[in-house]
């Protein structure tokens, strides 16, 4: 099939639903703000001048296109399928997040906004927001869970270096959910003057469609690159899923190609018991969280559950509505990977290829490492390496030193 994914699974233009999921479940005062954003996005996304400006910053500021890299050493070590990495870690600032922040900051500019606010988990979206706000001369405030600020001190310093105010979220588990809670609360108080730059494919309409649109550059490039490299489409596309932006960015261009398996990998954390994981699509049920209807993890009162992951960017109790739709229509598969498996992949790629992956991306890589040995040698797996692991090195070094994680045998000489 040659149709692009954007001709399928578009949300309803008035309600913002992907199948049964999505919508706007927000206070009445936010509806006109969201409608204005939707109208601006609809006017800009096909406007040649907007596309030209967006493309300029993607190429000249971020450094796209990112390459598709064949992991020859890892493939030989595992046997079986050839593993390719879509190198989003080579973007400016080290992750896929900047694709979206460039697009949204240009929308904010078109809307005449002077201030932006955002939430962040691992800090990569916060860093990308701080950078693009500095680029465009906008005031920037980032909400980040106090626990995540401790885990990701380097990214906090990077945000502040670029002029952003970083506000710790002190409620609840003090992680990503609470950062979103506090960012949304602040936005409600000043929505007319402030642009909320949402980092994942979640939230009320039109945000899931906006994030999908700006991140779909990943899938477009990967599709063209694998056809050039191999002369055919891959057997599998694999990406980690927290909120789901890097996964939907990779999947977008392959959705119509039913021969390509789409696999999202969620965090199984310490195990699949309550409070020890964030495997939303594997173990959750539909509900409303942060202004949209989608799969979510719930406690015994039906509220957002306590969640956990070693990777700060994945410990979120909800997921983007398009992922829920793809799950229900059996177009995408969703699995989970434990902390131990992710750390093993983190070290294995570092030693085998000299590439240090983000802990988030390590979940996707870990599942590819499980699959590859059982597949034919002419099979092809594309893994979205959504970010680089510099931000995680101090955390992992401390955990190794304290005996909390054990490197695989091949790297125990560290």
Buried (B, 14 or more C-beta within 10 A) or exposed (E): EEEBBBEEBEBEEEEBBBBEBBBBEBEEEBEEBBBEBBEBBEEBBEEEEBEEBBEEBBEEBBEBBBEBBBBEBBBEBBEBBBBBBBBBBBBBBBBBBBBBBBBBBBBBBBBEBEBBBBBBBBBBBBBBBBBBBBBBEBBBBBBBBBBBBEBBEBBBEBBEEBBBEBBBBEEBBBBBBBBBBBBBEBBBEEBEEBBBBBBBBBBBBBBBBBBBBBBBBBBBBBBEBBEEBBEEBBBBBBBBBBBBBBBBBBBBBBBBBEEBBBBBBBBBBBEEEBBBBBBBBBBBEBBEBBBBBBBBBBEEEEEBBBBBBBBBBBBBBBBBBBBBBBBBEEBBBBBBBBBBBBBBBBBBBBBBBEBBBBBBBBBBBBBBBBBBEEBEEEBBBBBBBBBBBEBBBEBBEEBBEEEEBEBBEEBEEE
